[in-house]
Amino acid sequence: MESVRSIALGLWMRTGSRDESPAQAGLSHFLEHLLFKGTDRFSSREIDETFDSIGAEVNAGTSKETTTVYSRFLDRHLDRAFDVLSDMVLRSTYPDIDSERQVVIEEIAMYEDEPQDKVHDVLSTAIFGDHPLGRPIIGRADVVSSVSVPEIEAYHDERYVGSNIVIAAAGNIDHGRLIDLAQQHVACDPTSDVAPSDPAPATTTPRVCFHEKETEQYHLCLGGPGIARGDDRRFALRVLDTILGGSTSSRLFQEVREKRGLAYAVYSYSSQFVDGGHIGLYVGTRPDNVTQALDVIATELHKVSADGVTSAELERARENLKGRTTLAMESTLARMNRLGSSILMGVPLLTLDEVLAKIDAVTLDDVGALAAELYDPSRLSAAAVGANEDSFRAALEPVNPTLAAAA
């Protein structure tokens, strides 16, 4: 990207919460934190001072399938940033582990106090059950408080290997120089084997999961299995998601918020994994509005799954997606993320024009077929965080009477 003076650089590891056993729940996320605590060459403070001294942003993230450590900095600082970032990722010495335990335990406690975030993991449990995809990425406090350094080292050395790593960069960067730095700093065996993740469940049974908590609102989710990351229908799903609840002109936003004032936040979303995925929708509403909100949502789900969408909705959603996609591609960080995740997961890397063409090629039949398959209310699970499970279950009647009646 010759028009910018910066670079976004990321090291992507194909490991996340779905690769953990129950006894390791949260280890990927805890390890991500520990990468910042120091190496033989750089202390934690020196890492912080290095990135501060070059005006850089540095951060990391853990998902169900990936861990990423990344930085954004001026192009002239590439060598220095690559040196420190790669040393953090590959050669951490895990000092100050006990203090970082407390930091992560506080993060878990903070997460438990955020019901609008918690409910999405409750939904994942409802959809995937005991499978690792059903567990929270953030992990459990009892695991974080007790896991030993040798266990952390073993997990790191097993998963942070050449065949499991992608180095991605975007911005004002020379590709040849990036290769030179990779060869200099990332001395990993690219043929090393990594144990595969447990396959995503082929089928799931709709369930209700409820997390009891005294809150001002009920935080509600409906969702079910979706499609894999490399599925060609992912472009149709993005269009469908935009129409249903992914924009301010979407059906859910208009019907639930704008027309009836039943919620401040209401939206739909989807997540894709290497071998599966899930779709979901969220609404946060006061206890006396739960029944009406779910009734309106049920009506929209029945309509979209039975009747599909209109040509006007399709055209508006396609243009919305093309605009958002193009604007995102002007960000070095967004481009780096797209490169890293695509290569890591084996998804074909398309040019911007190819992506826009894929969006333009989505038809009414494509969207209608996907809506009928994914958003039929009879296949959806339900989750909530709130004060009374019985009132939540009763409100599920218009969505799925079977769920409402289940013990």
Order of alpha helices (4+ residues) and beta strands (2+ residues): beta-alpha-alpha-beta-beta-alpha-alpha-alpha-alpha-alpha-beta-alpha-beta-beta-alpha-beta-beta-alpha-alpha-alpha-alpha-alpha-beta-alpha-alpha
